[in-house]
Amino acid sequence: MRRVLFLRHGHHDRLGRILCGRMPGVSLSETGRAEARAVAEALARRLAGERGLRLLSSPQPRTRETAAPLERALGLTAEITPDLDEIAYGDWTGKPFAELDDDPAWTAWNTSRASARPPGGESMAEVQVRVGGLLERLAGEEGAPVILVSHGVPIRAALLGLLGLSLDAYDRIVVAPASCSELELWPGGGRVVSLNEGLAG
């Protein structure tokens, strides 16, 4: 069995206002940096004594910045892992949510995540396949716990897949900034141990 801890990046100043996706230059806010430090302290206590830990991060600046205090606290180097990257939102990247509200494609996206696709972007099913593939590889390996620093959509896609729920159930799961969701994986299966755990106080 492989223990996996999914960590969402901390807050940034555009959160809740702009659909950032893979938009360049999105860094943590002061709040997000404080969250990252607090999470690192909490996970260092939780994982004390574990040998061979691994830390994997999405390539985005906000996830790498969230991983940085963990690198220092745990003496690790984050492995940049494209499978953990944020969903590619295509033509919607960088648009304010207020601008998207009247777009029928945006309405379809938020009501039919299993079948809709952002224009010029990536479907949530494709996200689930790439993140699920990473989890399958980790499940097939013997080893210590792995910390995965990612984004809300990839984490939700992975959790829904593990729970056997449709992607249309997207809004039934909360994955807040700086939250941790713990999984136990084995070849061909797994379970959710904790969901959306707040470690930043």
N, C-alpha and C positions, 0 to 999 in steps of 0.2 A: 504494500500500500504506500502511496506517495502523498505526502501532505503538501498542499498548495495554498498559499495565501494571496488572494487577489486584492491589490490595493489601487484605488482610484486616486489620481493626482489631486492636489489641493486646489483651493480657489484661485481664480485669476480675475482680473478686473472686467473682462468681457462676459463672464459667466452669467447666463440668464438674459443677456441682451443681444448677443451676436452669435450666430452659428459658426463657430470657429473651424471645426473639423481639423484639417491639416494646414490651415492658414499659417503662414510664417510668422515668427516673432511673438507667439503667445506664451508669456512667462507667468510664473506665479506672482500673485500679489503679496503684500506684506502678511496678510492673513494666511495665504497659502504656504508661505515659507515657514511661518510659525507652526502651522498644522504639520508640515513635513518633519520638522524637528521633533514635535510631540509624538508623532507616529513612530519615528525612528527610536525614540526612547522606550516607548511601550513595546515595540516588537523586539528590541534588544533584551528587555526583561523576559518576554515570553519565550524567546528562543535561546536564552542563556544555556550554555553547555552543549548546544547542537554543533556537530562537526560537519563540514562539507556543505554548508548552506550555499544556495545559489540565488542571485538577484538578477532578474531579467526586466528590461524596460522597453517600452515603446520608444521610437526615435524622437518624438516630439519634445521640445524644450520643457514644457510643463511637467512631463513625466520624468524626464531626466533630472530636473531640479527637485522633484519629489523623492527620487531615488538617492540623490547625493547625500543627505544626512544618514540614510541607511548604510551607504558605503562606508562612511566614517564610523558609525556606531558598531557595525558588524565586521569591519575590516574586509569588505568585499569590493569587487569591481563589477559594476552593472554591465550585463551583456545586452547590447542593443539588439532588439528582436522585432523585425518588421511584422511578425504575426500578431503582435500586441498593439499595432498602430491604430489610431483613431479611424473610424469609418471615413471613406472618401466621399464628401458631399457634392462633388462636382460643381455645377453652376450655382449651387446655394452657398458655397464656401464664402465666409466673410459677410454674409447678408444679415442685417438686423432681423430679429424675429418679427417685429412689427411689420416689416416689409413682406414677409412670407405669409402672413395671416390670410390674405385674400387669394393666395395661389391654390387652385384646385389640386395640383400635384402635391402640395404640402399637406393639404387635408387628407388626401389618399395615403400619404406616407404615415401619417399619425393614426390612421384607422386600420391600415392593412399592412403592417410591417412584414408579414410573411410573403407578400407578393409585390409590393410597391418598390420603387427604386428612385433615388434622387436623380434628377436630370444630369447625365454625364458622370454619374457617380457609381457607388458600390451598393449593392443590396445588402440588407441585414443578414440574409441567408449566406451570402458570400463571406461576410464577417464571421458568422458562426462556423463556417467550414474551416477558415484559416486558424481561428483561435482553438476550435475543437481539435484540429490536427496537432497543434502544439500540446494540448492537454493529453492527447493520446500518446504522444511520444514521451512525455514526462511520466505518464502512468506505467509505461513499459520499461522504465529504468528503475533500478534500485538506487536509493539515495536519500539524502537528507531533505528537509523541507525546502521548497522553492517559493520565493516571493516574486510575484508578477505585478509590475506597475503599469497600469493601462488607463483606459477611459471608460466612461459610462456605457456606451453602446457595446463595445466588445465584451465587457464584463457581464452585462445583462444577457447578451447573446449566448455566452458560455453557460451561465447559470440556467437559463431556460432550456438549453439543450440537455444539460445534466439532469434537470428535473422532469424532462419529458414533456415540456409545455410548448405550445405553439409560439412562434415569434409574435403573433398578434396579442399575446399576453404581456407584451413589453412593459406596459404601465402598471402591472401588478407587482413589480419588483422595484424597490428603491435602492439605488446605488449612489449615495451622496458623496460629494468631494471629501477626500481623505478618509473614506470608510474602508474597512477590511472585510472581505468575505472569505471564509476558510472552507476548503474542499479536502476530501480524502478520495484519492483516485487509485484505481487498480485496472489492469488490462481488461477492457470491455465494459467498464462501469465506474461508478463513483457515487459520492453523496455530498450534500451541502451540510457542513457542520455549523457554520454561522453565516449570517447574512447582514450586510450593511452595518457592521459593528463600528461604532465611533471610538477611535483610539486617541483623538486629539484633545480630549477633555471637554 
